[in-house]
Amino acid sequence: IAISHQTALTLQRMELVNKVRRQEQIHQLLGRFVSPSEAEFMLKDYLESGKLPGLTEQKVTVMFSDIANSTGLAEHLGSTHFAAILNRYYQNATEVIFKYGGIVKYLGDGILSIFTEHDTGMPTEEKAILAGRELITLTNRTGSLDPNRRIVIGVAVNTGKAMAGYVGTNERVEFVVLGDIVNVAYRMQDYARPYKIIVGPATVAAIAEKYKFRRVGAVTLKGREQAIQAYEVLP
């Protein structure tokens, strides 16, 4: 009986150790692309259900921030110097996006940020606008202090329904967002002037009373029959 009791205690201890290790692993995986507060929220959900939220249709706001003429900048500065600037930009930009509860995905010389409605405090559209403004201020200030580190970004924001959630394995987890609103936002980047934010009509409709916008005009996007009315966020 004593041996059985000791064996049971050992098994419980091993199970507890494995559970703690799994929690730490999930927390580290989430910490790569979500804010600390979002990671804690997701970890709690994982502990209750045993899995992270999978792909579901939900309303999201996505934001693309792209470095203009990155190829020319890399050639001018050299790969080592450009890589250092890019890493610093990623680090600072991630802190800004995390501040507003966004989820971060790096895309070469650009960043995709996803704002979900998990946090009901502030509309996702407003989070994206505020984050975009801070990114522009950040890059503009950096360039003013050191012209050799100047990078120019344009920001595109769009809101709507998309398939969003976590996919992957125990070793690798990613947040995925799929849908037309993502494709539209990505292509709208081409119409974003340097240090400006361009947004789609659904984003404008959600926060029209708090922000001012200038109509850019009908933007024709490759692969779409109907043009999209785009707007520029005014200071």
C-alpha positions as CSV (number, residue, x, y, z in Angstrom):
1,I,0.0,0.0,0.0
2,A,2.9,2.3,0.9
3,I,4.5,1.7,-2.4
4,S,1.3,2.3,-4.3
5,H,0.8,5.6,-2.4
6,Q,4.3,6.7,-3.1
7,T,3.9,5.8,-6.8
8,A,0.7,7.8,-6.9
9,L,2.4,10.8,-5.4
10,T,5.3,10.5,-7.9
11,L,2.8,10.4,-10.8
12,Q,1.0,13.4,-9.5
13,R,4.3,15.3,-9.1
14,M,5.3,14.4,-12.6
15,E,1.9,15.5,-13.9
16,L,2.2,18.8,-12.1
17,V,5.7,19.4,-13.5
18,N,4.6,18.6,-17.0
19,K,1.6,20.9,-16.6
20,V,3.8,23.8,-15.4
21,R,6.3,23.1,-18.3
22,R,3.4,23.2,-20.8
23,Q,2.1,26.4,-19.4
24,E,5.6,28.0,-19.7
25,Q,5.9,26.7,-23.2
26,I,2.5,28.1,-24.3
27,H,3.3,31.4,-22.6
28,Q,6.6,31.7,-24.5
29,L,5.0,30.8,-27.8
30,L,2.3,33.4,-27.3
31,G,4.8,36.0,-26.1
32,R,6.4,36.2,-29.6
33,F,3.4,37.8,-31.2
34,V,0.8,38.9,-28.6
35,S,1.0,41.5,-25.8
36,P,1.7,40.2,-22.2
37,S,-1.9,40.9,-21.2
38,E,-3.2,39.0,-24.2
39,A,-0.8,36.1,-23.5
40,E,-2.2,35.9,-19.9
41,F,-5.7,35.9,-21.3
42,M,-5.0,33.2,-23.8
43,L,-3.1,31.1,-21.2
44,K,-6.1,31.2,-18.9
45,D,-8.3,30.1,-21.7
46,Y,-5.9,27.3,-22.6
47,L,-5.8,26.0,-19.0
48,E,-9.6,25.9,-18.9
49,S,-10.2,24.3,-22.2
50,G,-6.9,22.5,-22.9
51,K,-6.5,24.3,-26.3
52,L,-6.1,27.8,-27.8
53,P,-9.0,29.3,-29.7
54,G,-9.1,27.9,-33.2
55,L,-10.2,29.6,-36.4
56,T,-13.6,31.3,-36.1
57,E,-15.3,34.0,-38.0
58,Q,-15.0,37.3,-36.1
59,K,-14.8,41.0,-36.5
60,V,-11.2,42.3,-36.6
61,T,-9.3,45.3,-37.6
62,V,-6.1,44.8,-39.5
63,M,-3.3,47.2,-40.0
64,F,-0.4,47.0,-42.5
65,S,2.6,49.2,-41.9
66,D,5.1,49.0,-44.7
67,I,8.6,50.5,-45.2
68,A,8.8,52.5,-48.4
69,N,11.7,51.8,-50.8
70,S,13.2,49.2,-48.5
71,T,15.3,47.7,-51.3
72,G,16.9,51.0,-52.2
73,L,17.5,51.8,-48.5
74,A,19.2,48.4,-48.0
75,E,21.4,49.0,-51.0
76,H,22.3,52.5,-49.8
77,L,23.0,51.6,-46.2
78,G,24.4,48.1,-46.7
79,S,22.7,44.9,-45.5
80,T,24.3,45.0,-42.0
81,H,23.3,48.6,-41.2
82,F,19.8,48.1,-42.7
83,A,19.3,44.9,-40.7
84,A,20.2,46.7,-37.5
85,I,17.7,49.5,-38.3
86,L,15.0,47.0,-39.2
87,N,15.5,45.1,-36.0
88,R,15.3,48.3,-34.0
89,Y,12.1,49.3,-35.8
90,Y,10.5,45.9,-35.2
91,Q,11.3,46.1,-31.5
92,N,9.9,49.6,-31.1
93,A,6.9,48.9,-33.3
94,T,6.1,45.7,-31.5
95,E,6.0,47.6,-28.2
96,V,3.6,50.2,-29.7
97,I,1.3,47.5,-31.1
98,F,1.3,45.5,-27.9
99,K,0.4,48.7,-26.0
100,Y,-2.9,48.7,-27.9
101,G,-3.4,44.9,-27.5
102,G,-2.6,44.1,-31.1
103,I,-1.2,40.8,-32.4
104,V,2.0,41.1,-34.5
105,K,3.1,39.3,-37.6
106,Y,6.3,40.3,-39.4
107,L,6.2,40.3,-43.2
108,G,9.6,41.0,-44.5
109,D,10.0,44.7,-44.3
110,G,6.4,45.2,-43.1
111,I,4.2,44.4,-40.2
112,L,0.7,43.0,-40.0
113,S,-1.1,43.9,-36.8
114,I,-4.5,42.3,-35.9
115,F,-6.8,43.9,-33.3
116,T,-9.6,41.6,-32.0
117,E,-12.5,42.3,-29.8
118,H,-11.2,40.2,-26.8
119,D,-10.7,43.5,-25.0
120,T,-13.9,45.4,-25.1
121,G,-12.5,48.7,-23.7
122,M,-11.7,50.5,-26.9
123,P,-13.0,49.9,-30.5
124,T,-10.5,47.9,-32.6
125,E,-10.6,50.6,-35.2
126,E,-9.5,53.2,-32.7
127,K,-6.7,51.0,-31.4
128,A,-5.4,50.6,-35.0
129,I,-5.5,54.3,-35.7
130,L,-3.7,55.2,-32.4
131,A,-1.1,52.5,-33.0
132,G,-0.6,53.7,-36.6
133,R,-0.1,57.3,-35.4
134,E,2.5,56.3,-32.9
135,L,4.4,54.2,-35.5
136,I,4.5,57.2,-37.8
137,T,5.6,59.5,-35.0
138,L,8.3,56.9,-34.0
139,T,9.8,56.6,-37.4
140,N,9.6,60.3,-38.2
141,R,11.3,61.2,-34.9
142,T,14.0,58.6,-35.5
143,G,14.7,60.0,-38.9
144,S,14.9,63.5,-37.6
145,L,17.5,62.5,-35.0
146,D,19.6,60.5,-37.4
147,P,19.0,60.9,-41.2
148,N,21.1,57.8,-41.8
149,R,18.5,55.7,-39.9
150,R,15.5,57.3,-41.6
151,I,12.8,55.0,-42.7
152,V,9.5,56.0,-44.2
153,I,6.3,54.1,-43.6
154,G,2.7,54.1,-44.9
155,V,-0.1,52.6,-43.0
156,A,-3.3,50.9,-44.2
157,V,-6.2,49.9,-42.0
158,N,-9.4,47.9,-42.7
159,T,-12.2,46.4,-40.7
160,G,-14.6,43.5,-41.2
161,K,-15.3,39.9,-40.8
162,A,-12.4,37.4,-41.1
163,M,-11.5,33.9,-40.1
164,A,-9.1,34.3,-37.2
165,G,-7.5,32.2,-34.6
166,Y,-4.6,30.0,-33.5
167,V,-3.2,27.2,-35.6
168,G,-0.2,25.0,-35.2
169,T,1.4,22.3,-33.0
170,N,2.6,22.2,-29.4
171,E,6.0,23.4,-30.6
172,R,4.9,26.1,-33.0
173,V,1.7,28.2,-32.7
174,E,0.7,31.1,-35.0
175,F,-2.2,33.5,-35.1
176,V,-3.8,33.4,-38.5
177,V,-6.3,35.8,-40.1
178,L,-7.9,35.1,-43.5
179,G,-10.4,37.0,-45.5
180,D,-11.1,39.7,-48.0
181,I,-10.5,42.5,-45.5
182,V,-6.9,41.4,-45.2
183,N,-6.3,41.4,-48.9
184,V,-7.9,44.8,-49.3
185,A,-5.8,46.3,-46.5
186,Y,-2.6,44.8,-48.0
187,R,-3.3,46.3,-51.4
188,M,-4.4,49.7,-50.0
189,Q,-0.8,50.2,-48.8
190,D,0.0,51.3,-52.3
191,Y,-2.2,54.3,-51.9
192,A,-0.9,55.3,-48.4
193,R,1.3,58.4,-48.7
194,P,4.4,58.5,-46.6
195,Y,3.7,59.0,-42.9
196,K,-0.1,58.8,-43.6
197,I,-2.8,56.4,-42.6
198,I,-5.4,55.2,-45.2
199,V,-8.5,53.4,-44.1
200,G,-11.4,51.5,-45.5
201,P,-15.1,52.6,-45.3
202,A,-16.0,50.1,-42.5
203,T,-13.2,51.6,-40.3
204,V,-14.5,55.1,-41.0
205,A,-18.1,54.2,-40.2
206,A,-17.1,52.9,-36.7
207,I,-15.2,56.0,-35.5
208,A,-16.4,58.8,-37.7
209,E,-17.6,60.8,-34.7
210,K,-14.1,60.8,-33.1
211,Y,-11.8,61.3,-36.0
212,K,-11.6,63.4,-39.2
213,F,-11.1,61.9,-42.6
214,R,-10.3,63.0,-46.1
215,R,-11.8,61.1,-49.0
216,V,-9.0,59.8,-51.2
217,G,-11.3,58.5,-53.8
218,A,-12.3,55.1,-55.3
219,V,-9.4,52.8,-55.1
220,T,-9.3,50.0,-57.7
221,L,-7.8,46.9,-56.3
222,K,-6.5,44.0,-58.5
223,G,-8.8,41.0,-58.3
224,R,-11.9,43.0,-57.2
225,E,-14.7,44.0,-59.5
226,Q,-15.8,46.9,-57.3
227,A,-13.6,49.8,-56.3
228,I,-13.1,50.5,-52.6
229,Q,-13.7,54.0,-51.2
230,A,-10.6,54.9,-49.2
231,Y,-10.0,57.7,-46.7
232,E,-7.0,59.3,-45.2
233,V,-7.0,60.0,-41.5
234,L,-6.4,63.6,-40.7
235,P,-4.4,64.9,-37.8
